[in-house]
Amino acid sequence: MKKKSEQKLWGGRFNSSTEDIVEQLNASIEFDQRLFHEDISGSIAHAKMLASCNIISIKECDLIVNGLQEIYEEIKNGDFNFQIDREDIHLNIEAALIDRIGSVGAKLHTARSRNDQIATDIRLFTRKECTAILQELRNLRRVLLNIAEQESQIILPGYTHLQRAQPILLSHHLQAYEAMFSRDSQRFEQTRLNANKSPLGAGALAGVTYPIDRNFVAKELGFDSIITNSIDAVADRDFILDFHSAASTTMIHLSRLAEEIIIWGSSEFNFLTFDDAFATGSSIMPQKKNPDVAELIRGKCARVIGNLVQSLTLLKSQPLAYNKDLQEDKESFFDTVDTVKICLIAMHKMLPTLGFNTENMYKAANDDFILATDFADYLSKKGIPFRDAHEAIGKLVLYCENNQLAFSDLSLEDFQKSHALFDSDILDMDIHTALSNRNVIGGTGPESVKNERDKAMSRLDLEENSHANPKN
């Protein structure tokens, strides 16, 4: 029989130590040491609450708090020795505290379990990272709006099915992405709200027998409220699913933007050029300038979606309340946090460096038949049913294709062969007229786009002002 472990804080029930492979499988300290700030903050708040409820003395509380603060500084400075046989961040810190201040340190775990402790840590971490990602989203949105303002005169073709469809303003296109990331901000705001509830005091699953003050701890840690069902408090990881979901949607939006940057930068489109700082070369083809930053952002979308699926699968069959399976929620969560943040930062730094090829965009927007819908609308405004007008212009397009003509080659007589209601003003129709005709709410007309941009700027300013001094 193996010698009984002297290290395990839970080892009273056991006669022998665990196998080495079990130590490796069971330990999470390699990744959950990242939660040291949250774990120590939660422990300090817990110790203060125990003292306020006369469960420990003020002197004992001071010893514990001072010891925890010293450990915090050691970890922050890289001087702390994390031990795998102490399993996780909780036991590493608690054992170090006991080593430092003696048996008083063992009182810290009074009226709590690692179950409600980790639930508290991960909620605090989620709240912090939501706040950080919200700032990065605001940075990206402002960059998009600034470019939209600077390049407000650029015209390019809008696409459906990746076929040239109708002329639009580049600013209108960029503001569509700002709208997407604005919705992402709302999702992370909601995730932050969902996470900002205190589970501490729920114990292992059934609550605790001590006269604790859960509201005291919640207030100390800046939580909005407490979770009132102790089982749900330790078993709930919905807020992590919320985070993964919000992150996946954000990454999909980043991936769509990255894809368009890649396409527009290709020789076939030649709508933009890449700055050297955000491109790489080929090891064999000297002429290449590759959009690797955009491609990596597009590619990293897959891993974030994969992390969402992993978390959904992890939770799908777990009975209440806490299970060791939940140790597996952190690595994918940390990966998603890091991936989303670096992709948001990379995108917002790359966008201002893109060089737009205005002439090529304008030339593409003057596609031979890009005004077909405007010609159909012209007839419809004269009282012709739109479907009849659509058919007339469709036949006109066919006539042009068969005779290798563009709309710009047609005379008034040619137009009138398509429909008698065409008048001489049809010859004045161009992409500028088409844009001006769309000065409606949500349209690509210059006035409409500017109005919507001003509103988006105001919303963003309001958000930034409201987050300038966050409560926690």
C-alpha positions as CSV (number, residue, x, y, z in Angstrom):
1,M,0.0,0.0,0.0
2,K,1.3,3.4,-0.9
3,K,2.1,5.9,1.8
4,K,-0.7,8.2,2.7
5,S,-0.2,11.6,1.1
6,E,0.8,14.5,3.4
7,Q,-0.1,17.0,0.7
8,K,-3.9,16.6,0.1
9,L,-6.1,19.0,2.0
10,W,-8.9,16.6,1.4
11,G,-6.9,13.4,2.2
12,G,-8.4,12.5,5.6
13,R,-10.7,9.9,4.1
14,F,-7.9,8.1,2.2
15,N,-5.2,5.6,3.3
16,S,-3.0,5.8,0.2
17,S,-1.9,8.4,-2.3
18,T,-3.2,8.6,-5.8
19,E,-1.4,7.1,-8.8
20,D,0.9,9.4,-10.7
21,I,-1.4,9.2,-13.8
22,V,-4.3,10.2,-11.7
23,E,-2.4,13.2,-10.4
24,Q,-1.8,14.3,-14.0
25,L,-5.4,13.7,-15.1
26,N,-6.8,15.3,-12.0
27,A,-4.6,18.4,-11.9
28,S,-5.8,21.6,-13.5
29,I,-3.2,24.0,-12.1
30,E,-1.4,24.3,-15.4
31,F,-4.3,26.3,-16.8
32,D,-6.4,27.4,-13.9
33,Q,-3.5,29.3,-12.3
34,R,-4.7,32.0,-14.6
35,L,-7.6,32.6,-12.1
36,F,-5.2,33.6,-9.3
37,H,-6.5,37.2,-9.2
38,E,-10.2,36.1,-9.0
39,D,-9.4,33.3,-6.5
40,I,-7.6,35.5,-4.1
41,S,-10.1,38.3,-4.5
42,G,-12.9,35.9,-3.6
43,S,-11.0,34.5,-0.7
44,I,-10.3,37.9,0.8
45,A,-14.0,38.8,0.5
46,H,-14.9,35.5,2.1
47,A,-12.5,36.0,5.0
48,K,-13.9,39.5,5.6
49,M,-17.4,38.1,5.6
50,L,-16.4,35.3,8.1
51,A,-15.1,38.0,10.4
52,S,-18.1,40.2,10.0
53,C,-20.3,37.3,11.0
54,N,-18.0,36.4,14.0
55,I,-17.1,33.0,12.5
56,I,-13.5,33.9,12.7
57,S,-11.8,36.8,14.7
58,I,-10.7,40.1,13.2
59,K,-7.1,39.1,14.1
60,E,-7.5,35.9,12.2
61,C,-9.1,37.7,9.2
62,D,-6.2,40.2,9.1
63,L,-3.6,37.3,9.1
64,I,-5.5,35.6,6.3
65,V,-5.9,38.7,4.2
66,N,-2.3,39.8,4.6
67,G,-1.1,36.3,3.7
68,L,-3.3,36.2,0.6
69,Q,-2.0,39.6,-0.5
70,E,1.6,38.4,-0.1
71,I,0.8,35.3,-2.2
72,Y,-0.9,37.5,-4.8
73,E,2.2,39.6,-5.2
74,E,4.4,36.5,-5.5
75,I,2.2,35.0,-8.2
76,K,2.0,38.4,-10.1
77,N,5.8,38.7,-10.0
78,G,6.3,35.1,-11.1
79,D,7.9,34.0,-7.8
80,F,5.2,31.5,-6.7
81,N,5.9,27.8,-7.0
82,F,2.7,26.1,-8.3
83,Q,2.6,22.4,-7.4
84,I,0.8,19.8,-9.5
85,D,0.2,17.6,-6.4
86,R,-1.9,20.5,-5.0
87,E,-4.2,20.0,-8.0
88,D,-5.7,23.4,-8.7
89,I,-5.5,27.1,-8.0
90,H,-7.6,26.9,-4.9
91,L,-5.5,24.2,-3.1
92,N,-2.2,25.8,-4.2
93,I,-3.2,29.1,-2.7
94,E,-4.8,27.6,0.4
95,A,-1.8,25.3,1.1
96,A,0.6,28.1,0.6
97,L,-1.4,30.2,3.0
98,I,-1.3,27.5,5.7
99,D,2.5,27.1,5.1
100,R,2.8,30.8,5.6
101,I,0.5,31.6,8.6
102,G,-0.1,28.2,10.1
103,S,-3.4,26.7,11.2
104,V,-5.3,30.0,10.9
105,G,-5.0,29.6,7.2
106,A,-7.0,26.4,7.4
107,K,-10.0,28.4,8.6
108,L,-10.3,30.2,5.3
109,H,-12.2,27.3,3.8
110,T,-14.9,27.5,6.5
111,A,-18.4,27.8,5.0
112,R,-17.4,27.3,1.4
113,S,-16.5,24.5,-1.0
114,R,-14.3,24.4,-4.0
115,N,-17.5,24.0,-5.9
116,D,-18.9,27.5,-5.1
117,Q,-15.3,28.8,-5.1
118,I,-14.6,28.0,-8.7
119,A,-18.0,29.1,-9.7
120,T,-17.2,32.5,-8.2
121,D,-13.8,32.6,-9.8
122,I,-15.0,31.9,-13.3
123,R,-17.9,34.4,-13.0
124,L,-15.5,37.1,-11.9
125,F,-13.2,36.2,-14.8
126,T,-16.1,36.2,-17.3
127,R,-17.1,39.6,-16.1
128,K,-13.6,41.0,-16.5
129,E,-13.1,39.5,-19.9
130,C,-16.5,40.7,-21.2
131,T,-15.5,44.2,-20.1
132,A,-12.2,43.9,-22.0
133,I,-13.9,42.5,-25.2
134,L,-16.5,45.2,-25.1
135,Q,-13.7,47.8,-25.2
136,E,-12.1,46.1,-28.2
137,L,-15.4,45.9,-30.0
138,R,-15.9,49.7,-29.4
139,N,-12.4,50.3,-30.8
140,L,-13.2,48.3,-33.9
141,R,-16.5,50.0,-34.4
142,R,-15.0,53.4,-34.1
143,V,-12.3,52.5,-36.7
144,L,-15.0,51.4,-39.1
145,L,-17.0,54.6,-38.6
146,N,-13.9,56.7,-39.0
147,I,-13.0,55.1,-42.3
148,A,-16.5,55.3,-43.5
149,E,-16.4,59.1,-42.8
150,Q,-13.0,59.5,-44.4
151,E,-13.9,57.5,-47.5
152,S,-17.5,58.8,-47.8
153,Q,-17.2,59.5,-51.5
154,I,-16.0,56.1,-52.6
155,I,-18.5,54.1,-54.8
156,L,-18.2,50.4,-55.5
157,P,-20.6,47.7,-56.7
158,G,-22.7,46.0,-54.0
159,Y,-22.9,42.3,-54.5
160,T,-25.5,39.5,-54.2
161,H,-24.4,35.9,-55.0
162,L,-20.9,37.5,-55.5
163,Q,-22.3,39.1,-58.7
164,R,-22.4,42.8,-59.2
165,A,-25.8,44.0,-58.2
166,Q,-26.2,47.7,-57.5
167,P,-23.9,50.7,-56.8
168,I,-23.3,51.5,-53.2
169,L,-21.1,53.7,-51.1
170,L,-18.1,52.1,-49.4
171,S,-19.2,53.8,-46.2
172,H,-22.5,52.1,-46.4
173,H,-20.8,48.8,-46.7
174,L,-18.5,49.5,-43.7
175,Q,-21.3,50.7,-41.6
176,A,-23.1,47.4,-42.1
177,Y,-20.2,45.7,-40.3
178,E,-20.4,48.4,-37.5
179,A,-24.0,47.4,-37.1
180,M,-23.0,43.7,-36.8
181,F,-20.3,44.5,-34.1
182,S,-22.8,46.7,-32.3
183,R,-25.1,43.7,-31.9
184,D,-22.0,41.7,-30.7
185,S,-21.5,44.4,-28.0
186,Q,-25.1,43.9,-26.9
187,R,-24.5,40.1,-26.6
188,F,-21.4,40.6,-24.5
189,E,-23.2,43.1,-22.3
190,Q,-25.9,40.5,-21.7
191,T,-23.4,37.8,-21.0
192,R,-21.7,40.1,-18.5
193,L,-25.1,40.7,-16.7
194,N,-25.8,36.9,-16.7
195,A,-22.4,36.2,-15.2
196,N,-22.5,38.9,-12.6
197,K,-24.3,37.0,-9.9
198,S,-22.6,35.5,-6.8
199,P,-22.7,31.8,-6.1
200,L,-20.4,32.0,-3.1
201,G,-22.0,30.6,0.0
202,A,-23.8,27.8,-1.8
203,G,-21.2,25.4,-0.5
204,A,-20.8,22.1,-2.3
205,L,-24.5,22.1,-3.4
206,A,-26.8,22.4,-0.4
207,G,-25.8,25.7,1.2
208,V,-23.8,25.9,4.5
209,T,-24.6,25.5,8.1
210,Y,-22.9,28.7,9.3
211,P,-24.6,32.1,9.8
212,I,-22.9,33.7,6.7
213,D,-23.9,36.8,4.9
214,R,-23.9,36.1,1.2
215,N,-24.9,39.6,0.3
216,F,-21.8,40.9,2.1
217,V,-19.6,38.9,-0.2
218,A,-21.6,39.8,-3.3
219,K,-21.2,43.5,-2.5
220,E,-17.5,43.1,-1.8
221,L,-16.9,41.5,-5.2
222,G,-19.2,43.8,-7.1
223,F,-21.8,41.3,-8.0
224,D,-25.3,42.6,-8.9
225,S,-27.1,39.9,-6.9
226,I,-26.7,36.4,-5.4
227,I,-27.9,33.1,-6.9
228,T,-30.6,31.9,-4.6
229,N,-30.7,28.2,-5.5
230,S,-27.5,26.6,-4.1
231,I,-27.7,23.7,-6.6
232,D,-27.9,26.0,-9.6
233,A,-25.2,28.2,-8.1
234,V,-22.5,25.5,-8.4
235,A,-23.9,23.6,-11.4
236,D,-24.7,26.5,-13.8
237,R,-22.3,27.3,-16.6
238,D,-24.9,28.9,-18.9
239,F,-22.9,32.1,-18.7
240,I,-19.9,30.4,-20.3
241,L,-22.2,29.1,-23.1
242,D,-23.4,32.7,-23.5
243,F,-19.8,33.8,-23.8
244,H,-18.9,31.2,-26.3
245,S,-22.0,32.0,-28.3
246,A,-21.4,35.7,-28.3
247,A,-17.7,35.1,-29.2
248,S,-18.7,32.7,-32.0
249,T,-21.0,35.3,-33.6
250,T,-18.4,38.0,-33.2
251,M,-15.8,35.7,-34.9
252,I,-18.2,34.9,-37.7
253,H,-18.6,38.7,-38.3
254,L,-14.8,39.1,-38.2
255,S,-14.4,36.2,-40.6
256,R,-16.9,37.7,-43.1
257,L,-15.0,41.0,-43.0
258,A,-11.7,39.2,-43.3
259,E,-13.1,37.3,-46.3
260,E,-14.1,40.4,-48.1
261,I,-10.7,42.0,-47.4
262,I,-9.0,38.9,-48.9
263,I,-11.3,39.0,-52.0
264,W,-11.0,42.7,-52.5
265,G,-7.2,42.5,-52.2
266,S,-6.9,39.8,-54.9
267,S,-5.7,40.6,-58.4
268,E,-9.1,39.7,-59.7
269,F,-10.8,42.5,-57.7
270,N,-7.9,44.8,-57.0
271,F,-10.1,47.0,-54.8
272,L,-7.5,47.4,-52.0
273,T,-3.8,47.0,-51.2
274,F,-2.3,45.6,-48.0
275,D,0.2,47.4,-45.9
276,D,3.5,45.5,-45.4
277,A,2.9,45.4,-41.7
278,F,-0.2,43.2,-42.2
279,A,1.0,40.9,-44.9
280,T,3.6,38.2,-45.5
281,G,5.5,36.9,-48.4
282,S,6.1,33.5,-50.0
283,S,9.1,31.4,-49.4
284,I,9.2,30.4,-53.1
285,M,7.3,33.1,-55.1
286,P,9.1,36.5,-54.7
287,Q,6.2,38.5,-56.1
288,K,3.6,37.4,-53.5
289,K,2.1,39.6,-50.8
290,N,-0.3,37.5,-48.9
291,P,-3.2,38.6,-46.6
292,D,-2.2,36.3,-43.8
293,V,-3.6,38.4,-41.0
294,A,-7.0,38.4,-42.6
295,E,-6.7,34.7,-43.3
296,L,-5.7,33.8,-39.8
297,I,-8.7,35.8,-38.4
298,R,-10.9,33.8,-40.8
299,G,-9.3,30.6,-39.7
300,K,-9.5,31.2,-36.0
301,C,-13.2,31.5,-36.3
302,A,-13.3,27.7,-36.6
303,R,-11.6,27.1,-33.3
304,V,-14.0,29.5,-31.4
305,I,-17.0,27.7,-32.9
306,G,-15.3,24.4,-31.9
307,N,-15.0,25.7,-28.4
308,L,-18.7,26.5,-28.3
309,V,-19.5,22.9,-29.5
310,Q,-17.1,21.5,-26.9
311,S,-18.8,23.4,-24.1
312,L,-22.3,22.5,-25.2
313,T,-21.3,18.8,-25.4
314,L,-19.6,19.0,-22.0
315,L,-22.8,20.1,-20.3
316,K,-25.4,18.2,-22.2
317,S,-25.6,15.1,-20.0
318,Q,-24.3,16.2,-16.6
319,P,-26.6,15.5,-13.7
320,L,-26.9,18.1,-10.9
321,A,-25.0,19.4,-9.2
322,Y,-21.2,19.7,-9.5
323,N,-19.2,17.1,-11.5
324,K,-15.5,16.9,-12.2
325,D,-16.3,17.2,-15.9
326,L,-16.7,20.9,-15.3
327,Q,-12.9,21.2,-15.0
328,E,-12.9,20.8,-18.7
329,D,-14.8,24.1,-19.3
330,K,-11.8,26.3,-18.7
331,E,-9.2,25.5,-21.3
332,S,-11.6,26.1,-24.2
333,F,-13.0,29.1,-22.4
334,F,-9.6,30.7,-22.0
335,D,-8.7,29.9,-25.6
336,T,-11.9,31.6,-26.8
337,V,-11.2,34.7,-24.7
338,D,-7.6,35.0,-26.0
339,T,-8.6,34.3,-29.6
340,V,-11.4,36.8,-29.8
341,K,-9.4,39.5,-28.2
342,I,-6.3,39.1,-30.4
343,C,-8.5,39.0,-33.6
344,L,-10.4,42.1,-32.6
345,I,-7.2,44.0,-31.9
346,A,-5.6,42.7,-35.2
347,M,-8.6,43.7,-37.2
348,H,-8.9,47.2,-35.8
349,K,-5.2,47.9,-36.3
350,M,-5.2,46.5,-39.8
351,L,-8.2,48.3,-41.2
352,P,-6.7,51.9,-41.2
353,T,-3.7,50.6,-43.1
354,L,-5.7,49.3,-46.1
355,G,-5.3,51.3,-49.3
356,F,-8.5,51.6,-51.2
357,N,-8.2,51.6,-55.0
358,T,-10.9,54.2,-55.6
359,E,-10.6,54.1,-59.4
360,N,-11.0,50.3,-59.7
361,M,-14.0,50.4,-57.4
362,Y,-15.6,53.2,-59.4
363,K,-14.9,51.4,-62.7
364,A,-16.5,48.2,-61.3
365,A,-19.5,50.2,-60.1
366,N,-20.0,51.3,-63.7
367,D,-20.8,47.8,-64.7
368,D,-22.7,47.7,-68.0
369,F,-26.0,46.6,-66.4
370,I,-25.6,47.6,-62.8
371,L,-28.4,50.3,-63.2
372,A,-31.0,47.7,-64.5
373,T,-33.1,48.0,-61.3
374,D,-33.0,51.8,-61.5
375,F,-34.3,51.6,-65.1
376,A,-37.1,49.2,-64.0
377,D,-37.9,51.6,-61.1
378,Y,-38.1,54.5,-63.6
379,L,-40.8,52.7,-65.5
380,S,-42.6,51.6,-62.3
381,K,-42.7,55.2,-61.1
382,K,-44.6,56.1,-64.4
383,G,-47.3,53.6,-63.4
384,I,-46.1,50.4,-65.0
385,P,-46.4,47.4,-62.7
386,F,-43.0,46.5,-61.5
387,R,-43.1,43.0,-62.9
388,D,-43.8,44.4,-66.3
389,A,-41.0,46.9,-66.0
390,H,-38.7,44.1,-64.8
391,E,-39.5,42.1,-67.9
392,A,-38.9,45.0,-70.2
393,I,-35.5,45.8,-68.7
394,G,-34.6,42.1,-68.8
395,K,-35.3,42.0,-72.5
396,L,-33.2,45.2,-72.9
397,V,-30.3,43.5,-71.1
398,L,-30.7,40.5,-73.4
399,Y,-30.7,42.8,-76.5
400,C,-27.5,44.5,-75.3
401,E,-25.8,41.2,-74.6
402,N,-26.7,39.8,-78.0
403,N,-25.4,42.9,-79.7
404,Q,-22.4,43.5,-77.4
405,L,-23.7,46.8,-76.2
406,A,-23.8,48.5,-72.9
407,F,-26.6,50.6,-71.5
408,S,-24.4,53.6,-72.1
409,D,-24.3,52.8,-75.8
410,L,-28.1,53.0,-76.1
411,S,-30.0,55.9,-77.7
412,L,-33.4,57.1,-76.5
413,E,-34.9,55.2,-79.5
414,D,-33.3,52.0,-78.2
415,F,-34.8,52.5,-74.8
416,Q,-38.2,53.3,-76.3
417,K,-38.1,50.1,-78.2
418,S,-38.0,48.4,-74.8
419,H,-40.9,50.5,-73.5
420,A,-42.6,53.6,-74.9
421,L,-42.6,55.4,-71.6
422,F,-38.9,56.0,-71.5
423,D,-38.2,59.7,-72.0
424,S,-35.0,61.7,-72.7
425,D,-34.1,62.0,-69.0
426,I,-33.3,58.3,-68.9
427,L,-30.0,59.2,-70.7
428,D,-29.0,61.2,-67.6
429,M,-29.3,58.2,-65.4
430,D,-25.9,57.2,-63.9
431,I,-24.6,55.7,-60.6
432,H,-24.6,59.1,-58.9
433,T,-28.3,59.5,-59.7
434,A,-28.9,55.9,-58.5
435,L,-27.3,56.7,-55.2
436,S,-29.1,60.0,-54.7
437,N,-32.4,58.3,-55.3
438,R,-31.7,56.1,-52.3
439,N,-31.7,58.8,-49.6
440,V,-34.2,56.8,-47.6
441,I,-33.8,55.4,-44.1
442,G,-31.3,52.6,-44.4
443,G,-30.5,53.3,-48.0
444,T,-27.1,53.9,-49.6
445,G,-27.8,57.5,-50.6
446,P,-25.1,59.9,-49.3
447,E,-27.4,61.8,-47.0
448,S,-28.9,58.6,-45.5
449,V,-25.5,57.0,-45.0
450,K,-24.2,60.2,-43.2
451,N,-27.3,60.3,-41.0
452,E,-26.9,56.7,-40.0
453,R,-23.2,57.2,-39.4
454,D,-23.9,60.2,-37.1
455,K,-26.4,58.1,-35.1
456,A,-23.9,55.2,-34.8
457,M,-21.2,57.6,-33.6
458,S,-23.5,59.0,-31.0
459,R,-24.5,55.6,-29.8
460,L,-20.8,54.6,-29.6
461,D,-19.9,57.8,-27.7
462,L,-22.7,57.1,-25.2
463,E,-21.5,53.6,-24.7
464,E,-17.9,54.7,-24.1
465,N,-19.0,57.4,-21.7
466,S,-21.1,54.9,-19.7
467,H,-18.2,52.5,-19.5
468,A,-15.6,55.1,-18.7
469,N,-15.9,54.4,-14.9
470,P,-17.3,50.9,-14.7
471,K,-18.7,49.8,-11.3
472,N,-16.5,46.7,-11.2
